[in-house]
Amino acid sequence: MNDMGGGMGGGIRAERPLFEGADWDFNTVQRVHDAIEQIAVDELGLDVYPNQIEVIGTEQMLDAYSSIGMPLFYKHWSFGKHFARNETLYRAGMQGLAYEIVINSNPCISYIMEENTATMQTLVIAHAAFGHNHFFKNNYLFKQWTDADGILDYLEFARGYIAHCEERYGEAQVENLLDAAHALMSHGVHRYPRPRAADLRSEELRARERREHEERVFNDLWRTVPTKDAERSDKTVDDRRRALLQLPQENLLYFLEKTAPRLQPWQREVLRIVRIIAQYFYPQSQTKLMNEGCATYTHYRIMNRLHEKGLLTDGNMVEFLRSHTNVVFQPNFDDPRYSGINPYALGFAMMRDIERICTEPTAEDMNWFPAIACASDPMAVLRDVWANYRDESFILQFLSPRMIREFGLFHVLDDSNEQNLRVEAIHDERGYRRIQRALARQYDIAWMLPDIQVVDVNLAGDRRLILHHRALNRVLLEERDTRFVLQHLADLWGYDVLMKEVDPDSDSVLKEHAATPRAGILQPDGS
Amino acid sequence: MHIVDRRLNPSGKNLANRQRFMRRAKSLIRKAVHESSASRSIKDADQAGEVALPAQGVHEPSLHRNATGGIRDHLLPGNKQYIEGDTIPRPQGGAGGGGSEGSPDGDGQDDFRFALSRDEFVDLFLEDLELPDLAKRRVVDAESVTWHRAGYSVSGSPANLALLRTVRNSLSRRIALKRPKPHELEQLRDEIAALSPDGEDDARRIALEEELTRKQRRSSLIPYIDPLDVRYRLFTPQPKPVAQAVMFCLMDVSGSMTEHMKDLAKRFYVLLYIFLKRRYKHVDVVFIRHTHQAQEVDEETFFHSPETGGTVVSTALEEMQGIVAERYSPDSWNIYAAQASDGDNTASDNDKTAALLTGSILPVCQYYAYLEVGRDSEHFPPGFIRRDSDLWQTYTAICKTGAPMAMRKVGHRRDIYPVFRELFAKKQATTGAETT
């Protein structure tokens, strides 16, 4: 089997493949990793964290599933629930397990399953330990929002702290608090970077610069200009209070942690833990398409190179291709298997498309992508893309007409006031831009999650917390869940909570929800 | 690059989470267990199993948009026929739009299914049930006795002398009776010796010597240790709980017993078996079937081999009596018996049955359960009063005397579990024990 190579190889062919058949041991994994590393770093120019590959069994994989893939996590019943559900589905054969899980940490930890064949392990190492790893290390969102060096230590702290709280304040108290915090987790992230609190040195530096600037532009005439000091007091008490509370505030957990009047210090710390973990996962939800596209493209390139070099037998290559084809399969909208756009499929296709635009652009591509068409090194372009875009901007920038045609993408508008759905755009000259924009918007986190903000609180009076949901396109919140979540919010806040759903066009209130805190759930005395 | 082998890490990392989940969902799970046990087959009655919980009970809410209403955009792949401006009738079943977007079961409204381990299942299954009269009622023989400390006694063998307690008693007695202490006598003697020998302190010397004699007398009269003080450690025998049980399954297999009735009986036996197994280290099961004659058989034959003949219940009781005498001494075995029958008995046999039961079976049994199985489809025209069966009447009379015996009627398999619970519910157990 191994000498059936065929003449397509580039460069020197290896004497013998890395492995034959399906069996593997730790030496195989080491050899595979080294061979892949050579291709990934030297030929593709990837920049990765050091790798740590951990071999795990089925139960441990299920374990990792239930705690959002993290190797250590605090204890909560919801994780037990997810474990039980996944286990049942898995045992009944209704759900396969992922081949790998990779953690954005330094060193980058990838879990590989003991049941996988040698080919699958090679694929997994190329995909996770190099593809995802490179993306984690280089993408601006991950750089900005996550701390790969500290995350494992932080989780260790979080687990210890919450266990300590359970011991000290009782499991029920902690459970109620975590329930409430988890319900608000999706709205516990900062969407935009905030100014960091200045430390003393930079403060001093700034003061000096300001003084120098004042000296430079000093003009005694300014003293004689009459000022309008009367107007300053026009700023109402309300505005000042809102400014003090940093309102409006979209990070509900942050707001509660800093402002909720009746929380104990340990409760604030637990809210903070949940918030920080939510923030850590925030970039992942915005880069799903790119992350998978990057990893899939990387493993595809690497596996092909391994085969070219004679390090992978033809049989193993066929096994890989079969698995790869399954992963990047995109069913059509009228297919019973359809469940949304497959990020692996679209991501991989777009990466391949960028490579094609760089190397063999058509006239259309020259017109649409003058900046990258005919670029000498497609990998350099891709590395730049992986570093500087998120899903939304990536699609807006790089979804080519050719991709739209190949996928047969079309845009359907569903207005509940109309009788029928209407096809807004298809893959034609008039439609390309519109489809680009519409698809990009589907990946925009501001469109995916409802826009909810704390707008006001009457601290002097009944302390009622007022939130607004700006109902984009008149889509309201799901009522039942909203009631539950508001109840949790009221428990945390300690006083009444009112949520108004506002039409952003007319500022009219479409719907209101209110909640009153329950006694004895989170506040010790409940009075 | 490091490769770490985590496969050998301790498993069950998720146990704590699972326990928290179970505790939270306990009432829901309990209900689901009881429902699922009704539909289970006998073989896996005490195996691990899957139960379905209503999804809302362990719901995790979050803020998200409604699935319907407003203006929505759908971007779909695979266009073959549409051109811009086409209209598509809204798909039925909500305004989900465009094809199968948003699969109906993706909403989490369906039941939440998960598997319970065997122990978890049986725990919930038999929760709140108690074996009646768990301790052995019979007089225990020497073999099954352990000796336990039971305080102190005034008599006993020297080996059991409780030194500390004895000395403590003696000390308190000496203090109470003001026995002079040795150093007081010593002090007096020293004082006498220190007086000048030339007679000027005579009066004082006489007084001191008198005092000394008095004290010496007192100390010889009040002993240091008196027989009154002596205590011995006391041991009393306690019956050792018998950790093994035998379960007698008696069943009428005459022609009048249908497969359905046998199935009901089997279900009851299985429950009893699971239950006993959780209480005793070792459980033996003896199967006795009878028509007009009784024999001990293995399980397969017991349930499945057809048999014809009349019905004489006393034969089974005699057989049981014989087996007890031969193999299961009541001193070292807890004996449970469960009889299933459709209630038929040869009329002339009823008195003998009653005599056997009261005379020799019930005295050695911990508990005797009688299950009268009926036909599922049995149904009588209104106004027709069903006569109690011969056996039922006979046993009712015995039951009234307060024997450790219970009887129930069962017509459908869904009744088996409630009847079983009723028989072994905790309250029942205590009253049962009092009457014995």
Interface residues (C-beta under 8 A of the other chain):
Chain A: F26 V29 Q30 H33 D34 E37 P50 N51 Q52 I53 E54 V55 I56 G57 E59 Q60 L62 D63 S66 K75 H76 W77 S78 F79 G80 K81 F83 A84 R85 E87 T88 R91 P107 Y111 E114 E171 E175 D179 H182 A183 L184 M185 S186 H187 Q330 P331 N332 F333 D334 D335 P336 Y338 S339 G340 I341 F407 G408 L409 F410 H411 V412 L413 D414 D415 S416 Q419 N420 L421 R422 V423 E424 A425 I426 H427 D428 R430 G431 I435 A438 L439 R441 Q442 L449 P450 I452 A471 L472 N473 R474 V475 L476 L477 E478 E479 R480 D481 T482 F484 V485 H488
Chain B: M1 H2 I3 V4 D5 R6 R7 N9 S11 K13 N14 A16 N17 R18 Q19 R20 F21 M22 R23 R24 A25 E50 V58 H59 E60 P61 S62 L63 H64 R65 N66 A67 T68 G69 G70 I71 R72 D73 H74 L75 L76 P77 G78 N79 K80 Y82 I83 E84 G85 D86 T87 I88 P89 R90 A95 G97 G98 G99 S100 E101 S103 G106 F112 R113 F114 A115
